[in-house]
Amino acid sequence: METTNKAEENKSGFERKQLMQTLKSNLALRVEFTKADGSHRIMICSLHESSIPKSAGSSNKIDGETIKENPNVIRVYDLESKGWRSFRVDLVKSIWPASWVN
C-alpha cells in the first residue's frame, strides 16, 4: 500500500513554500481559508518582521515551549487579533494584499 503525504495531496493550489515566502515579504495579507471546524474565515496576517511586535515572541513557541513544525500548517501573526494563529495550507481559498495600519 502506497502512502502519501497530506502536503502532496493539497488541492487548494497553494504550496507551503510559496505561501511562506509571500507572508514573509508582505506587511499584511488577507488569507481566506476554511477552518478545521468547517467555518469560513478571512484573516489579515503576516510573517513580515516589521509587522510583528517584539512582544509577540516567535511563531514556533507557545508559552515558551518550542512546538513541532507541521508541514501542512502555517502559523502567522493575526494583525487584527494581535496574536499567533494557524491555518492548513490545503484549506486556503485565496490570498491577496491587505491595507493595514497598525
C-alpha positions as a printed NumPy array, in Angstrom:
array([[  0.   ,   0.   ,   0.   ],
       [  1.431,   3.375,  -1.007],
       [  1.22 ,   6.212,   1.494],
       [  1.102,   9.851,   0.504],
       [  1.897,  12.976,   2.451],
       [ -1.08 ,  15.309,   3.024],
       [  1.043,  18.207,   1.71 ],
       [  1.34 ,  16.338,  -1.601],
       [ -2.462,  15.971,  -1.756],
       [ -3.025,  19.72 ,  -1.474],
       [ -5.985,  20.554,  -3.69 ],
       [ -6.027,  24.277,  -2.878],
       [ -3.342,  25.035,  -5.455],
       [ -1.155,  26.777,  -2.871],
       [  2.2  ,  25.408,  -1.786],
       [  3.592,  25.935,   1.705],
       [  6.918,  27.318,   0.436],
       [  5.154,  29.838,  -1.817],
       [  2.792,  30.946,   0.968],
       [  5.642,  31.31 ,   3.475],
       [  7.65 ,  33.495,   1.081],
       [  4.608,  35.658,   0.353],
       [  3.765,  36.033,   4.06 ],
       [  7.363,  36.991,   4.912],
       [  7.658,  39.562,   2.122],
       [  4.348,  41.431,   2.621],
       [  3.403,  43.682,   5.524],
       [ -0.194,  42.45 ,   5.512],
       [ -2.158,  39.838,   3.591],
       [ -5.773,  38.719,   3.6  ],
       [ -5.889,  34.944,   3.738],
       [ -9.223,  33.288,   3.079],
       [ -9.466,  29.712,   4.315],
       [-11.711,  27.05 ,   5.772],
       [-11.161,  26.466,   9.483],
       [-10.793,  22.979,  10.963],
       [-14.425,  23.15 ,  12.147],
       [-15.584,  23.811,   8.561],
       [-16.373,  27.504,   9.017],
       [-15.077,  30.205,   6.664],
       [-12.552,  32.824,   7.769],
       [-10.682,  35.765,   6.305],
       [ -7.675,  36.759,   8.378],
       [ -5.37 ,  39.746,   7.973],
       [ -1.971,  38.375,   8.851],
       [  1.754,  38.454,   8.191],
       [  5.118,  36.898,   8.847],
       [  6.936,  40.093,   7.866],
       [  9.393,  41.001,  10.617],
       [  8.259,  44.634,  10.851],
       [  4.568,  43.651,  11.155],
       [  5.061,  41.522,  14.27 ],
       [  5.63 ,  43.247,  17.621],
       [  8.738,  42.117,  19.503],
       [  6.497,  41.269,  22.468],
       [  4.653,  38.669,  20.342],
       [  7.604,  36.301,  20.502],
       [  8.23 ,  33.635,  17.918],
       [  5.86 ,  31.682,  15.685],
       [  7.444,  28.39 ,  16.762],
       [  6.826,  28.799,  20.502],
       [  3.726,  28.627,  22.672],
       [  4.098,  29.74 ,  26.291],
       [  7.874,  29.464,  25.917],
       [  7.73 ,  25.876,  24.671],
       [  9.018,  25.084,  21.172],
       [  6.333,  23.459,  19.062],
       [  6.942,  20.845,  16.391],
       [  6.506,  22.164,  12.866],
       [  3.635,  20.642,  10.91 ],
       [  4.296,  20.799,   7.133],
       [  0.543,  21.104,   6.488],
       [  0.022,  24.104,   8.803],
       [  1.317,  27.69 ,   8.76 ],
       [  1.433,  29.799,  11.919],
       [  1.023,  33.522,  11.244],
       [  0.623,  36.681,  13.265],
       [ -3.041,  37.81 ,  13.12 ],
       [ -2.848,  41.594,  12.853],
       [ -6.445,  42.131,  13.999],
       [ -6.424,  39.769,  16.989],
       [ -2.789,  40.602,  17.772],
       [ -1.771,  37.008,  18.313],
       [ -0.476,  33.867,  16.669],
       [ -2.979,  31.821,  14.671],
       [ -2.645,  28.981,  12.195],
       [ -4.316,  27.566,   9.121],
       [ -3.944,  24.458,   6.991],
       [ -2.26 ,  25.036,   3.634],
       [ -4.694,  22.701,   1.872],
       [ -7.681,  24.728,   3.113],
       [ -6.527,  28.119,   1.757],
       [ -9.025,  29.52 ,  -0.741],
       [ -7.308,  32.796,  -1.67 ],
       [ -4.625,  35.226,  -0.603],
       [ -4.295,  38.888,  -1.533],
       [ -2.588,  42.074,  -0.295],
       [ -4.282,  43.97 ,   2.517],
       [ -4.039,  47.585,   3.583],
       [ -3.093,  47.678,   7.214],
       [ -2.285,  50.484,   9.603],
       [ -1.015,  49.282,  12.958]])
